[in-house]
């Protein structure tokens, strides 16, 4: 039985156990006994006892079984195959995996024909629609047959194990169920642990990402001095072909860090004032009819793909800036900091305006009424009362906009270019760390070369940069939250 079908079977058993447990609890109540928990909790106790542990075992098997089968199959290969380098051994394993779905259903006569080779083997491959250049060798067929048998055997074993666990769980629930059994407590305990496991997924995922990026960054810094990376002013990785002995190039971070910071600042100078003013208007001045139209219309900007913004900057806004600059004697490149920052700022306006609008609307009306009672006008109330009270949320909205701008790639590629320049001129092209992360991982390069590993060092730097922004914003939020709450 396949894993998907087995999972559906376990879910069906759990659903059936729920109704049986609930029906039995109702029978106990109809017999005049007082239940400690509602019948639905008894049903959930039966369902969890029947299906939870088998599903966990099935999930663990789905993760571990392919690796165990591959290891045992590889251990059975001839020694000369196991001694091949990683590339040739991968080709052999790939061929074996392609044969696994076929050899498991072939009769012994056809397997013997494949082992013998020749024209009959070629004709059989054509019949089976096996697109191979030549008949596979005997050890390949034997390895594929061995793997197919192990997969089939493990599937039967996990089917029997999960069904036995489901039966044992159902029997356990049946024996424990009495009128005063604390089924609700047991169910809520399981739910609490499930919520804890779900909440730990984000933490463990972040930890795994940080550890993987950190380990590869350490490998990079074994080839490139960390001080040269952090304080270098020249970005010239000088790609070399795989296996060739070439120089490692120069990996100066400052041009990329400056480009990221520069474009983000320009984007924020566009997005934060416009977004905040729009939020103030919608929250404090707009009528319900205008607000119902204006807010969804503004949020449409967030749904436009970034490649569309980049194409707009490349084909329309960049040439427009160039023409406007030429008319007043300025040399504005079509690919520039100003072009990328402005278009990116337009893109992140909804992040600022929508969140700030919700935050301003959440400020208690009692603060506004108290200000009006002291004789303040509406504009004075907004400046002196509403905005300070909503400041922590506005900082959070701006931080979200910063994170969105820092991680943007397509707009920078099309609107600012890929040149790593260290310049303060907003009319010149620059690039960002995210663009170079993509470019360094693109192409036919050895994975352990400095040209590739530098992408992980850039990712680690970007992570530390955004973490620092989070810490600064959190300190601001805590400071003013204590003041206004």
C-alpha positions in Angstrom: 0.0 0.0 0.0 1.3 3.4 -0.9 2.1 6.0 1.8 -0.7 8.3 0.6 -3.3 5.5 0.7 -2.1 4.3 4.1 -2.4 7.9 5.5 -5.9 8.2 4.2 -6.8 4.8 5.7 -5.5 6.0 9.1 -7.5 9.1 8.8 -10.6 7.1 8.0 -9.9 4.8 11.0 -9.6 7.9 13.2 -12.9 9.3 11.9 -14.6 6.0 12.5 -13.1 5.7 16.0 -14.5 9.2 16.8 -18.0 8.3 16.0 -17.8 5.0 17.9 -16.3 6.7 21.0 -18.9 9.4 20.9 -21.7 6.9 20.5 -20.4 4.8 23.4 -20.3 7.9 25.6 -23.9 8.8 24.7 -24.9 5.3 25.6 -23.3 5.7 29.0 -25.1 9.0 29.5 -28.4 7.5 28.4 -27.9 4.7 30.9 -28.0 7.3 33.7 -24.3 7.8 34.3 -22.8 11.2 34.7 -20.0 12.0 32.2 -16.9 13.9 33.2 -16.4 15.2 29.7 -18.7 15.9 26.7 -19.3 13.0 24.3 -17.4 14.9 21.6 -14.3 14.8 23.8 -14.7 11.0 24.2 -14.9 10.7 20.5 -11.8 12.8 20.0 -10.0 10.7 22.6 -10.8 7.6 20.6 -9.7 9.2 17.3 -6.4 10.4 18.7 -5.7 7.1 20.4 -6.4 5.3 17.1 -4.7 7.5 14.5 -2.2 9.8 16.1 0.7 7.5 16.9 0.4 5.5 13.6 0.5 8.8 11.6 3.6 9.9 13.5 5.3 6.5 12.8 4.2 6.7 9.1 5.7 10.2 8.8 9.0 9.1 10.4 9.1 6.1 8.1 8.5 8.2 5.0 11.6 10.3 6.0 13.9 7.5 7.0 13.0 4.6 4.8 14.3 6.0 1.4 17.7 6.7 3.0 17.9 3.3 4.6 16.9 1.6 1.4 19.5 3.6 -0.7 22.2 2.8 1.8 21.5 -0.9 1.8 21.3 -0.9 -2.0 24.5 1.0 -2.4 26.3 -1.4 0.0 25.3 -4.3 -2.3 27.0 -2.8 -5.4 30.3 -4.2 -6.6 33.4 -2.7 -5.0 34.6 -1.2 -8.3 31.4 0.8 -8.6 31.5 2.0 -4.9 35.1 3.2 -5.5 34.0 5.5 -8.4 34.1 9.3 -7.9 30.9 11.0 -6.9 29.9 12.0 -10.4 30.2 8.6 -12.0 28.6 6.9 -9.0 25.7 9.3 -9.2 25.1 8.4 -12.8 25.0 4.7 -11.9 22.6 5.3 -9.1 20.4 7.4 -11.3 20.2 4.6 -13.8 19.3 2.1 -11.1 16.5 4.4 -9.8 15.1 4.7 -13.3 14.9 0.9 -13.6 13.2 0.3 -10.2 9.6 1.0 -11.3 10.1 -1.5 -14.2 12.0 -4.5 -12.7 9.6 -4.9 -9.8 6.9 -6.0 -12.2 8.9 -7.9 -14.9 8.8 -11.7 -15.0 12.0 -13.6 -14.5 12.3 -14.3 -18.3 12.3 -10.7 -19.2 14.9 -9.9 -16.4 17.1 -12.7 -17.9 16.7 -11.1 -21.3 17.8 -7.8 -20.0 20.8 -9.3 -18.3 21.8 -11.1 -21.5 21.8 -7.9 -23.6 21.8 -7.9 -27.4 19.0 -7.2 -29.8 16.3 -8.9 -27.7 17.2 -6.7 -24.8 17.0 -3.7 -27.0 13.6 -4.7 -28.3 12.4 -5.3 -24.7 13.6 -1.8 -23.7 11.7 -0.3 -26.6 8.5 -2.2 -25.6 8.9 -1.0 -22.0 9.6 2.6 -23.2 13.0 2.6 -21.5 14.9 5.4 -23.2 18.4 4.0 -22.6 21.4 4.1 -25.0 22.2 0.4 -24.4 20.9 -2.4 -22.2 21.9 -2.0 -18.6 24.6 -4.2 -17.1 23.7 -7.1 -14.9 24.7 -5.4 -11.6 22.4 -2.5 -12.4 19.4 -4.8 -12.9 20.2 -6.7 -9.8 20.6 -3.5 -7.8 17.3 -2.2 -9.1 15.5 -5.5 -8.4 17.0 -5.5 -4.9 15.8 -1.9 -4.2 12.3 -2.7 -5.6 12.0 -5.7 -3.3 13.2 -3.7 -0.3 10.7 -0.9 -1.1 7.9 -3.5 -1.3 8.9 -5.2 1.9 9.2 -2.0 3.8 5.8 -0.9 2.6 4.2 -4.1 3.8 6.0 -3.8 7.2 4.9 -0.2 7.8 1.3 -1.1 6.8 1.2 -4.0 9.3 2.9 -1.8 12.0 0.6 1.1 11.6 -2.5 -1.1 11.6 -1.3 -2.9 14.7 -0.7 0.4 16.4 -4.1 1.7 15.4 -5.8 -1.4 16.7 -3.8 -1.2 20.0 -4.7 2.5 20.4 -8.4 1.8 19.8 -8.3 -1.1 22.3 -6.6 1.2 24.8 -9.3 3.8 24.4 -12.1 1.2 24.7 -10.7 -0.1 27.9 -10.1 3.3 29.5 -13.5 4.7 28.6 -15.8 5.0 31.6 -18.3 7.7 32.6 -15.8 9.6 34.8 -12.8 9.3 32.5 -11.2 12.6 32.0 -11.3 12.6 28.2 -11.3 16.3 27.9 -8.0 16.6 29.9 -6.3 14.0 27.7 -7.4 15.7 24.5 -6.4 19.1 25.6 -3.0 17.8 26.7 -2.5 16.4 23.2 -3.7 19.6 21.6 -1.3 21.7 23.8 1.7 19.6 22.8 0.6 19.8 19.2 0.5 23.6 19.4 3.9 23.6 21.0 5.3 21.5 18.2 3.7 23.7 15.6 5.1 26.8 17.2 8.6 25.3 17.3 8.6 24.7 13.5 9.4 28.4 12.8 12.1 28.4 15.5 13.7 25.2 14.3 13.5 26.3 10.6 15.2 29.6 11.4 17.8 27.7 13.4 18.4 25.3 10.6 18.8 28.1 8.0 21.2 30.0 10.2 23.3 26.9 10.9 23.5 25.9 7.2 24.4 29.4 6.1 26.9 29.8 8.9 28.6 26.5 8.1 29.1 27.4 4.5 30.2 30.9 5.4 32.9 29.4 7.6 34.1 27.3 4.6 34.2 30.5 2.6 36.3 32.4 5.2 38.8 29.6 5.1 39.7 30.8 1.6 39.0 34.5 1.8 40.1 36.6 4.8 37.1 37.9 6.8 38.6 41.4 7.1 39.1 41.6 3.4 35.5 40.6 2.9 34.0 43.0 5.4 36.1 46.0 4.5 37.0 45.4 0.9 35.9 48.1 -1.6 36.2 46.0 -4.8 33.8 43.3 -5.9 35.5 41.2 -8.6 34.9 37.4 -8.0 36.5 36.5 -11.3 34.6 33.3 -12.1 36.8 30.3 -13.0 35.8 27.1 -14.7 35.2 24.0 -12.7 38.5 22.3 -12.0 40.7 25.1 -13.3 43.4 26.8 -11.2 42.5 30.5 -11.2 42.6 33.3 -8.8 39.8 33.7 -6.3 39.2 37.3 -7.1 38.2 40.1 -4.7 35.1 39.9 -2.6 34.8 43.3 -1.1 31.4 43.6 0.7 31.2 47.4 1.0 29.9 48.1 -2.6 27.1 45.6 -2.1 26.3 46.7 1.4 26.3 50.4 0.3 24.1 49.6 -2.7 21.6 47.7 -0.5 21.5 50.5 2.1 21.3 53.3 -0.5 18.4 51.9 -2.5 16.5 51.0 0.7 16.9 54.6 2.0 15.5 56.0 -1.3 12.6 53.6 -1.2 11.8 54.5 2.4 12.0 58.2 1.6 9.2 57.5 -1.0 7.1 54.9 0.8 7.0 56.1 4.5 5.8 59.7 3.9 3.3 58.8 1.2 2.1 55.7 3.1 1.8 57.4 6.4 0.0 60.4 5.0 -2.4 58.1 3.1 -3.0 56.1 6.3 -3.7 59.3 8.3 -6.2 60.4 5.7 -8.0 57.1 5.6 -8.1 56.7 9.3 -8.9 60.2 10.4 -10.4 62.2 7.5 -11.9 59.9 4.9 -15.6 59.1 4.9 -16.6 55.4 5.1 -17.5 55.5 1.4 -14.2 56.9 0.3 -12.3 54.6 2.7 -14.1 51.5 1.3 -12.8 52.4 -2.2 -9.4 54.0 -1.5 -7.9 51.3 0.8 -8.5 48.3 -1.6 -7.3 50.4 -4.5 -4.0 51.2 -2.7 -3.5 47.6 -1.6 -3.6 46.5 -5.2 -0.1 47.7 -5.5 1.0 44.9 -3.1 -0.4 42.3 -5.5 1.5 43.4 -8.6 4.5 41.0 -9.3 7.9 42.5 -8.7 8.9 41.6 -12.3 6.2 44.0 -13.5 7.6 46.8 -11.4 11.1 46.0 -12.7 9.9 46.0 -16.3 8.1 49.4 -15.7 11.3 50.8 -14.3 13.4 49.5 -17.2 11.1 50.5 -20.1 9.3 53.6 -18.8 10.6 55.2 -15.6 14.3 54.8 -16.2 14.2 56.4 -19.7 11.9 59.1 -18.4 14.4 60.0 -15.7 17.2 60.0 -18.4 15.2 62.4 -20.6 14.3 64.7 -17.7 17.9 64.8 -16.6 19.1 65.6 -20.1 16.6 68.5 -20.4 18.2 70.2 -17.3 21.8 69.2 -18.0 22.0 66.2 -15.6 23.5 62.8 -16.6 21.0 60.4 -15.1 21.6 56.8 -16.1 18.4 54.7 -17.0 19.7 52.2 -14.4 20.3 54.2 -11.3 19.7 54.3 -7.5 17.0 56.9 -8.0 15.1 54.7 -10.5 15.3 51.5 -8.4 14.6 53.3 -5.1 11.6 55.2 -6.4 9.9 52.2 -8.0 10.7 50.0 -5.0 9.2 52.7 -2.8 6.0 52.7 -4.8 5.9 48.9 -4.4 6.1 49.0 -0.6 3.7 51.9 0.0 0.8 49.4 0.8 2.9 47.8 3.5 3.2 51.1 5.3 -0.2 52.6 4.5 -2.4 49.5 5.2 -0.7 48.5 8.5 -0.4 52.1 9.7 -4.1 52.6 8.9 -5.1 49.6 11.0 -2.8 50.8 13.8 -4.2 54.4 13.8 -7.8 53.1 13.7 -7.0 50.9 16.8 -6.0 54.0 18.9 -8.8 54.3 21.5 -11.3 57.1 20.8 -11.0 58.1 24.5 -7.6 59.7 23.7 -9.1 61.7 20.9 -12.1 62.8 22.9 -9.8 63.9 25.8 -7.8 65.9 23.4 -10.9 67.6 21.9 -12.1 68.3 25.4 -9.0 70.2 26.2 -9.6 72.4 23.1 -7.2 70.8 20.6 -8.1 70.8 16.9 -8.2 67.6 14.8 -4.8 68.2 13.3 -3.3 68.9 16.7 -4.9 65.8 18.1 -3.4 63.7 15.3 0.1 65.2 15.8 0.2 65.3 19.6 -2.0 62.3 20.6 -2.8 59.8 17.9 0.6 59.5 16.2 2.6 59.2 19.4 0.2 56.5 20.7 0.5 54.6 17.4 4.2 55.0 17.0 5.2 51.5 18.0 2.9 50.0 15.3 4.1 52.6 12.7 7.7 51.6 13.5 6.7 48.0 13.0 5.1 48.8 9.6 8.2 50.7 8.5 10.4 47.8 9.6 8.3 45.4 7.5 8.8 47.8 4.5 12.6 47.8 5.2 12.7 44.0 5.2 10.7 43.9 2.0 13.0 46.4 0.3 16.2 44.8 1.5 15.1 41.4 0.1 14.0 42.7 -3.3 15.9 41.3 -6.3 14.1 41.7 -9.6 13.5 45.5 -9.4 17.2 46.0 -8.6 18.4 43.8 -11.5 16.2 45.6 -14.1 16.3 49.2 -12.6 19.7 49.5 -11.0 21.8 47.0 -12.9 24.4 44.5 -11.6 27.4 46.8 -11.4 29.0 46.9 -7.9 29.8 50.6 -7.6 30.7 52.4 -4.4 29.2 55.8 -5.2 27.1 58.4 -3.5 25.7 59.7 -6.8 22.0 58.6 -6.9 22.1 59.0 -10.7 24.6 56.1 -11.1 23.9 52.3 -11.1 24.6 50.1 -8.1 23.6 46.7 -7.0 22.6 44.9 -3.8 23.5 41.8 -1.9 20.4 39.8 -3.0 21.3 40.3 -6.7 24.8 39.0 -6.2 23.5 36.0 -4.1 21.5 35.0 -7.1 24.3 35.6 -9.6 26.9 33.7 -7.6 24.7 30.6 -7.4 23.9 30.7 -11.1 26.2 28.9 -13.5 28.3 25.8 -13.8 30.7 26.2 -10.9 32.0 23.9 -8.2 29.9 24.2 -5.1 32.9 24.4 -2.8 34.6 27.2 -4.7 34.9 30.7 -3.1 32.8 32.1 -6.0 29.9 30.0 -4.9 30.4 30.0 -1.2 30.4 33.8 -1.1 26.7 33.7 -1.6 26.3 32.1 1.9 28.5 34.8 3.4 26.4 37.5 1.8 23.3 35.7 3.1 24.7 35.6 6.6 25.6 39.3 6.4 22.0 40.1 5.2 20.6 38.1 8.1 22.7 40.0 10.6 21.7 43.3 9.0 18.0 42.7 9.2 18.4 41.3 12.8 20.0 44.5 13.8 17.1 46.5 12.3 14.7 44.3 14.3 16.6 44.9 17.5 16.6 48.7 17.0 12.9 48.7 16.1 12.0 46.5 19.1 13.8 48.9 21.5 11.8 51.8 20.1 8.6 49.9 20.4 9.2 49.0 24.0 10.2 52.5 24.9 7.1 54.2 23.6 4.7 51.3 24.5 5.6 51.8 28.2 4.9 55.5 27.8 1.5 55.3 26.1 -0.1 52.1 27.4 
